[in-house]
Amino acid sequence: MKLLNYIQALENLKASLMAILIENRTLHCYRLFGKYFTVSVDATGVYSSQKQHWVECTHQTSRNGTVTYMNNVLEAYQPPTR
């Protein structure tokens, strides 16, 4: 299975888990003032390589000319407010 397929499978799993949490109202007890959902946002790298896997891959070139290709992700979390 290619890397992109693994990444897509993980994203599908996260979406399914969030849908279950929302459907079961599991997160409602963590609302701020009983009304608002708080959300923390974080960006991080999930993979880097010296080899380019696809054209849209972000990259960074070091001072000595070495190119590193990276896959980054932006995640949103709901921290507990109790």
DRENMAR-288889 format. One record per atom (N, C-alpha, C): x, y, z; atom name; residue number from 0. Coordinates in nm, 3 decimals. Example, Ala and Ser with C-alpha at 12.3 -4.5 7.8 and 13.67 -1.06 7.14 Angstrom:
PT      px      py      pz  a   k
PT   1.319  -0.569   0.780  N   0
PT   1.230  -0.450   0.780 CA   0
PT   1.320  -0.330   0.780  C   0
PT   1.285  -0.225   0.708  N   1
PT   1.367  -0.106   0.714 CA   1
PT   1.290   0.003   0.787  C   1
END
This chain:
PT      px      py      pz  a   k
PT   0.085  -0.119   0.000  N   0
PT   0.000   0.000   0.000 CA   0
PT   0.089   0.124   0.000  C   0
PT   0.059   0.219  -0.084  N   1
PT   0.140   0.339  -0.094 CA   1
PT   0.115   0.432   0.023  C   1
PT   0.211   0.519   0.050  N   2
PT   0.203   0.613   0.162 CA   2
PT   0.075   0.696   0.157  C   2
PT   0.040   0.744   0.039  N   3
PT  -0.080   0.827   0.025 CA   3
PT  -0.205   0.749   0.065  C   3
PT  -0.210   0.620   0.035  N   4
PT  -0.323   0.537   0.075 CA   4
PT  -0.330   0.523   0.226  C   4
PT  -0.214   0.508   0.294  N   5
PT  -0.212   0.501   0.440 CA   5
PT  -0.262   0.631   0.501  C   5
PT  -0.216   0.742   0.447  N   6
PT  -0.257   0.872   0.498 CA   6
PT  -0.407   0.890   0.481  C   6
PT  -0.460   0.855   0.367  N   7
PT  -0.604   0.868   0.341 CA   7
PT  -0.683   0.776   0.434  C   7
PT  -0.632   0.656   0.460  N   8
PT  -0.700   0.563   0.550 CA   8
PT  -0.705   0.618   0.692  C   8
PT  -0.596   0.680   0.737  N   9
PT  -0.595   0.742   0.870 CA   9
PT  -0.692   0.859   0.878  C   9
PT  -0.696   0.940   0.775  N  10
PT  -0.789   1.054   0.773 CA  10
PT  -0.934   1.005   0.776  C  10
PT  -0.963   0.899   0.702  N  11
PT  -1.099   0.842   0.704 CA  11
PT  -1.134   0.789   0.842  C  11
PT  -1.038   0.725   0.908  N  12
PT  -1.062   0.673   1.043 CA  12
PT  -1.091   0.786   1.140  C  12
PT  -1.011   0.893   1.134  N  13
PT  -1.034   1.008   1.223 CA  13
PT  -1.172   1.070   1.199  C  13
PT  -1.209   1.083   1.073  N  14
PT  -1.340   1.140   1.040 CA  14
PT  -1.453   1.052   1.094  C  14
PT  -1.437   0.922   1.082  N  15
PT  -1.539   0.829   1.133 CA  15
PT  -1.551   0.837   1.284  C  15
PT  -1.437   0.843   1.352  N  16
PT  -1.439   0.853   1.498 CA  16
PT  -1.503   0.983   1.545  C  16
PT  -1.472   1.094   1.477  N  17
PT  -1.533   1.222   1.513 CA  17
PT  -1.683   1.219   1.489  C  17
PT  -1.727   1.157   1.382  N  18
PT  -1.871   1.147   1.353 CA  18
PT  -1.942   1.071   1.465  C  18
PT  -1.879   0.965   1.514  N  19
PT  -1.938   0.888   1.624 CA  19
PT  -1.944   0.971   1.752  C  19
PT  -1.837   1.043   1.782  N  20
PT  -1.836   1.129   1.902 CA  20
PT  -1.944   1.236   1.895  C  20
PT  -1.962   1.296   1.779  N  21
PT  -2.064   1.400   1.763 CA  21
PT  -2.203   1.338   1.772  C  21
PT  -2.224   1.228   1.705  N  22
PT  -2.355   1.162   1.704 CA  22
PT  -2.398   1.120   1.845  C  22
PT  -2.303   1.072   1.924  N  23
PT  -2.333   1.027   2.061 CA  23
PT  -2.328   1.140   2.163  C  23
PT  -2.303   1.261   2.117  N  24
PT  -2.297   1.380   2.203 CA  24
PT  -2.193   1.363   2.315  C  24
PT  -2.090   1.288   2.288  N  25
PT  -1.986   1.260   2.386 CA  25
PT  -1.912   1.386   2.431  C  25
PT  -1.895   1.481   2.341  N  26
PT  -1.816   1.600   2.371 CA  26
PT  -1.897   1.714   2.431  C  26
PT  -2.027   1.699   2.440  N  27
PT  -2.112   1.809   2.487 CA  27
PT  -2.084   1.848   2.632  C  27
PT  -2.039   1.755   2.714  N  28
PT  -2.011   1.788   2.854 CA  28
PT  -1.887   1.877   2.867  C  28
PT  -1.808   1.892   2.762  N  29
PT  -1.688   1.974   2.765 CA  29
PT  -1.708   2.114   2.707  C  29
PT  -1.832   2.154   2.683  N  30
PT  -1.858   2.286   2.626 CA  30
PT  -1.823   2.396   2.726  C  30
PT  -1.771   2.505   2.676  N  31
PT  -1.738   2.622   2.756 CA  31
PT  -1.865   2.700   2.781  C  31
PT  -1.894   2.729   2.908  N  32
PT  -2.017   2.799   2.950 CA  32
PT  -2.141   2.723   2.904  C  32
PT  -2.128   2.593   2.882  N  33
PT  -2.240   2.511   2.840 CA  33
PT  -2.289   2.539   2.700  C  33
PT  -2.212   2.620   2.626  N  34
PT  -2.259   2.663   2.494 CA  34
PT  -2.157   2.644   2.382  C  34
PT  -2.030   2.673   2.409  N  35
PT  -1.927   2.678   2.305 CA  35
PT  -1.833   2.558   2.314  C  35
PT  -1.795   2.508   2.198  N  36
PT  -1.691   2.406   2.192 CA  36
PT  -1.558   2.478   2.173  C  36
PT  -1.460   2.447   2.256  N  37
PT  -1.327   2.505   2.239 CA  37
PT  -1.247   2.415   2.147  C  37
PT  -1.161   2.476   2.067  N  38
PT  -1.082   2.400   1.971 CA  38
PT  -0.939   2.451   1.974  C  38
PT  -0.844   2.360   1.986  N  39
PT  -0.702   2.392   1.974 CA  39
PT  -0.655   2.346   1.837  C  39
PT  -0.574   2.427   1.773  N  40
PT  -0.525   2.395   1.639 CA  40
PT  -0.373   2.383   1.645  C  40
PT  -0.319   2.280   1.581  N  41
PT  -0.176   2.255   1.584 CA  41
PT  -0.131   2.201   1.449  C  41
PT  -0.019   2.249   1.402  N  42
PT   0.038   2.199   1.276 CA  42
PT   0.165   2.122   1.309  C  42
PT   0.186   2.013   1.240  N  43
PT   0.305   1.932   1.264 CA  43
PT   0.343   1.856   1.137  C  43
PT   0.465   1.811   1.132  N  44
PT   0.510   1.728   1.021 CA  44
PT   0.484   1.582   1.053  C  44
PT   0.438   1.507   0.956  N  45
PT   0.410   1.365   0.977 CA  45
PT   0.507   1.274   0.903  C  45
PT   0.581   1.331   0.808  N  46
PT   0.670   1.248   0.727 CA  46
PT   0.769   1.338   0.655  C  46
PT   0.894   1.294   0.646  N  47
PT   0.992   1.366   0.564 CA  47
PT   1.083   1.265   0.496  C  47
PT   1.135   1.306   0.381  N  48
PT   1.218   1.215   0.302 CA  48
PT   1.306   1.296   0.208  C  48
PT   1.412   1.235   0.162  N  49
PT   1.498   1.297   0.062 CA  49
PT   1.445   1.270  -0.078  C  49
PT   1.340   1.185  -0.086  N  50
PT   1.282   1.146  -0.214 CA  50
PT   1.144   1.211  -0.229  C  50
PT   1.118   1.267  -0.347  N  51
PT   0.988   1.329  -0.375 CA  51
PT   0.888   1.222  -0.415  C  51
PT   0.777   1.214  -0.339  N  52
PT   0.678   1.110  -0.367 CA  52
PT   0.568   1.157  -0.460  C  52
PT   0.538   1.287  -0.462  N  53
PT   0.442   1.341  -0.557 CA  53
PT   0.472   1.488  -0.580  C  53
PT   0.419   1.542  -0.687  N  54
PT   0.453   1.676  -0.732 CA  54
PT   0.415   1.783  -0.630  C  54
PT   0.301   1.767  -0.560  N  55
PT   0.253   1.869  -0.467 CA  55
PT   0.324   1.868  -0.332  C  55
PT   0.419   1.780  -0.312  N  56
PT   0.488   1.765  -0.184 CA  56
PT   0.563   1.894  -0.149  C  56
PT   0.543   1.943  -0.026  N  57
PT   0.619   2.060   0.018 CA  57
PT   0.764   2.020   0.038  C  57
PT   0.855   2.117   0.023  N  58
PT   0.995   2.085   0.038 CA  58
PT   1.070   2.201   0.103  C  58
PT   1.185   2.167   0.155  N  59
PT   1.273   2.265   0.218 CA  59
PT   1.413   2.239   0.167  C  59
PT   1.482   2.345   0.129  N  60
PT   1.619   2.332   0.081 CA  60
PT   1.713   2.390   0.186  C  60
PT   1.809   2.310   0.232  N  61
PT   1.903   2.355   0.334 CA  61
PT   2.011   2.443   0.270  C  61
PT   2.094   2.501   0.354  N  62
PT   2.202   2.589   0.304 CA  62
PT   2.300   2.515   0.214  C  62
PT   2.319   2.385   0.240  N  63
PT   2.414   2.310   0.157 CA  63
PT   2.349   2.251   0.032  C  63
PT   2.219   2.283   0.010  N  64
PT   2.151   2.242  -0.112 CA  64
PT   2.071   2.113  -0.100  C  64
PT   2.073   2.049   0.016  N  65
PT   1.996   1.927   0.035 CA  65
PT   1.847   1.960   0.040  C  65
PT   1.769   1.886  -0.039  N  66
PT   1.625   1.908  -0.043 CA  66
PT   1.556   1.800   0.040  C  66
PT   1.470   1.843   0.133  N  67
PT   1.391   1.751   0.215 CA  67
PT   1.244   1.772   0.180  C  67
PT   1.177   1.665   0.141  N  68
PT   1.034   1.670   0.109 CA  68
PT   0.954   1.633   0.233  C  68
PT   0.846   1.707   0.259  N  69
PT   0.773   1.691   0.383 CA  69
PT   0.623   1.681   0.360  C  69
PT   0.558   1.609   0.449  N  70
PT   0.413   1.605   0.453 CA  70
PT   0.372   1.663   0.588  C  70
PT   0.294   1.768   0.584  N  71
PT   0.250   1.834   0.706 CA  71
PT   0.100   1.816   0.723  C  71
PT   0.055   1.833   0.845  N  72
PT  -0.087   1.818   0.874 CA  72
PT  -0.128   1.926   0.973  C  72
PT  -0.249   1.974   0.957  N  73
PT  -0.308   2.069   1.050 CA  73
PT  -0.417   1.995   1.125  C  73
PT  -0.402   1.984   1.255  N  74
PT  -0.497   1.910   1.339 CA  74
PT  -0.574   2.006   1.428  C  74
PT  -0.697   1.973   1.454  N  75
PT  -0.780   2.049   1.548 CA  75
PT  -0.825   1.954   1.658  C  75
PT  -0.810   1.997   1.782  N  76
PT  -0.848   1.916   1.896 CA  76
PT  -0.944   1.993   1.984  C  76
PT  -1.025   1.920   2.056  N  77
PT  -1.113   1.982   2.153 CA  77
PT  -1.059   1.947   2.292  C  77
PT  -0.994   2.043   2.357  N  78
PT  -0.941   2.014   2.491 CA  78
PT  -1.052   2.013   2.594  C  78
PT  -1.036   1.935   2.701  N  79
PT  -1.136   1.936   2.808 CA  79
PT  -1.140   2.072   2.878  C  79
PT  -1.257   2.116   2.915  N  80
PT  -1.270   2.248   2.983 CA  80
PT  -1.323   2.234   3.124  C  80
PT  -1.323   2.115   3.175  N  81
PT  -1.374   2.094   3.312 CA  81
PT  -1.273   2.139   3.415  C  81
END
